[in-house]
Amino acid sequence: MQHEQLIACTWSGADSAARAQAAAQALPQRIPDLVDENIALLTRDATGALAIHETAEAQDAAQVPTVGAVSGWLLGFANTLVGGPLGPAQGGPIGMALGQEQAAEHDTGFSDAFLRELGQTLHRGEAAVLAVVSAEHAQVALALLA
């Protein structure tokens, strides 16, 4: 049984967002078994606006609309075969739109509510990276985030 640990690191200062983003990008490159969906980047800019980026949700946002477009195209093609009003040209965009809507409603990776709550603790100009790593790679992750 593999144990996992939640690793978190915060940065402050003018370049905090850039440093946090660089650290988040370095994690999957240096830790071979790190799953991208286990990384979250939170930033609070100088105006106080909070931005949350999760690798899992970014991947879903890219994949689900494509699956929706293909499904919509197939549905449109099948509709055409049976004499229905929709063809593949209309089915694709409809399927893509449905896929985008489904991706927006689907919460993968860290809980969105948890990330928003954690983000409320960041001050202006601060950033944080969260990652779930195996216990054997925890020290490597901490060194990368330090």
C-alpha positions as CSV (number, residue, x, y, z in Angstrom):
1,M,0.0,0.0,0.0
2,Q,1.5,3.3,-1.1
3,H,1.1,6.2,1.3
4,E,0.6,9.7,-0.1
5,Q,1.3,13.1,1.5
6,L,-0.1,16.5,0.8
7,I,2.7,18.9,0.2
8,A,2.1,22.7,0.2
9,C,4.3,25.7,-0.2
10,T,3.6,29.4,-0.3
11,W,5.5,32.3,-1.9
12,S,5.2,36.0,-1.4
13,G,6.5,39.0,-3.3
14,A,6.2,40.5,-6.7
15,D,7.3,37.3,-8.5
16,S,5.4,34.9,-6.3
17,A,3.1,33.7,-9.0
18,A,5.9,33.1,-11.5
19,R,8.0,31.2,-8.9
20,A,5.0,29.1,-7.9
21,Q,4.1,28.3,-11.5
22,A,7.7,27.2,-12.2
23,A,7.7,25.0,-9.1
24,A,4.3,23.4,-10.1
25,Q,5.7,22.7,-13.6
26,A,8.9,21.2,-12.2
27,L,7.1,18.7,-10.0
28,P,5.9,16.2,-12.7
29,Q,9.2,16.5,-14.5
30,R,11.3,15.5,-11.5
31,I,8.9,13.1,-9.8
32,P,8.1,10.2,-12.2
33,D,5.0,8.8,-10.6
34,L,3.3,12.1,-9.8
35,V,0.0,12.3,-11.4
36,D,-0.7,15.7,-12.9
37,E,-4.2,15.8,-11.4
38,N,-2.5,16.0,-8.0
39,I,-1.2,19.6,-8.5
40,A,-3.0,22.9,-7.8
41,L,-1.7,26.5,-8.1
42,L,-3.4,29.3,-6.2
43,T,-2.4,33.0,-6.7
44,R,-3.7,36.2,-5.2
45,D,-2.7,39.2,-7.3
46,A,-2.0,42.8,-6.1
47,T,-5.7,43.6,-6.5
48,G,-6.7,40.7,-4.2
49,A,-8.2,38.6,-7.0
50,L,-7.8,34.9,-6.4
51,A,-6.9,32.5,-9.3
52,I,-7.0,28.8,-9.0
53,H,-5.5,26.4,-11.6
54,E,-5.7,22.7,-11.3
55,T,-4.0,20.4,-13.8
56,A,-6.8,17.8,-13.5
57,E,-9.5,20.3,-14.5
58,A,-7.4,21.8,-17.3
59,Q,-7.0,18.3,-18.7
60,D,-10.7,17.6,-18.4
61,A,-11.5,20.9,-20.0
62,A,-9.4,19.9,-23.0
63,Q,-10.7,16.3,-23.3
64,V,-14.4,16.4,-22.5
65,P,-15.4,18.9,-25.3
66,T,-13.5,16.7,-27.8
67,V,-15.4,13.6,-26.7
68,G,-18.6,15.7,-26.8
69,A,-17.8,16.8,-30.4
70,V,-17.1,13.3,-31.6
71,S,-20.2,12.0,-29.8
72,G,-22.3,14.9,-31.3
73,W,-20.9,14.2,-34.8
74,L,-21.8,10.5,-34.5
75,L,-25.2,11.3,-33.2
76,G,-25.8,13.8,-36.0
77,F,-24.6,11.2,-38.5
78,A,-26.9,8.5,-37.1
79,N,-29.7,11.1,-37.1
80,T,-29.1,11.7,-40.8
81,L,-29.2,7.9,-41.5
82,V,-32.7,7.7,-40.1
83,G,-33.9,10.9,-41.8
84,G,-33.7,13.2,-38.8
85,P,-33.1,17.0,-39.2
86,L,-29.6,17.0,-37.7
87,G,-26.6,16.0,-39.6
88,P,-22.9,15.5,-38.6
89,A,-22.2,19.2,-39.2
90,Q,-24.8,20.3,-36.7
91,G,-24.2,17.4,-34.2
92,G,-20.5,18.2,-33.7
93,P,-20.9,21.8,-32.4
94,I,-23.9,20.7,-30.3
95,G,-21.9,17.8,-28.8
96,M,-18.9,20.1,-28.1
97,A,-21.1,22.6,-26.3
98,L,-22.6,19.9,-24.2
99,G,-19.1,18.5,-23.5
100,Q,-17.9,22.0,-22.4
101,E,-20.9,22.4,-20.1
102,Q,-20.3,18.9,-18.5
103,A,-16.6,19.7,-18.0
104,A,-17.4,23.0,-16.2
105,E,-19.7,21.1,-13.8
106,H,-17.3,18.2,-13.1
107,D,-14.9,18.7,-10.2
108,T,-11.7,16.6,-10.5
109,G,-8.5,16.7,-8.6
110,F,-8.8,18.7,-5.4
111,S,-12.2,19.8,-4.1
112,D,-12.9,23.3,-5.5
113,A,-14.5,24.3,-2.2
114,F,-11.3,23.3,-0.4
115,L,-9.1,25.3,-2.8
116,R,-11.3,28.4,-2.5
117,E,-11.2,28.1,1.3
118,L,-7.4,27.7,1.2
119,G,-7.1,30.6,-1.3
120,Q,-8.9,32.9,1.2
121,T,-5.9,32.6,3.5
122,L,-3.5,34.0,0.9
123,H,-2.7,37.7,1.1
124,R,-2.2,40.0,-1.8
125,G,0.8,39.0,-3.9
126,E,1.0,35.5,-2.5
127,A,0.9,32.2,-4.3
128,A,0.7,28.5,-3.2
129,V,1.2,25.1,-4.8
130,L,-0.4,22.0,-3.5
131,A,0.6,18.5,-4.6
132,V,-0.2,15.0,-3.5
133,V,2.9,12.9,-3.7
134,S,4.0,9.4,-2.6
135,A,5.7,9.3,0.7
136,E,8.9,8.2,-0.9
137,H,9.0,11.3,-3.1
138,A,7.9,13.8,-0.4
139,Q,11.5,15.1,0.3
140,V,12.1,15.6,-3.4
141,A,8.9,17.6,-3.7
142,L,9.7,19.7,-0.7
143,A,13.1,20.5,-2.1
144,L,11.6,21.5,-5.5
145,L,9.1,23.8,-3.8
146,A,11.5,25.3,-1.4
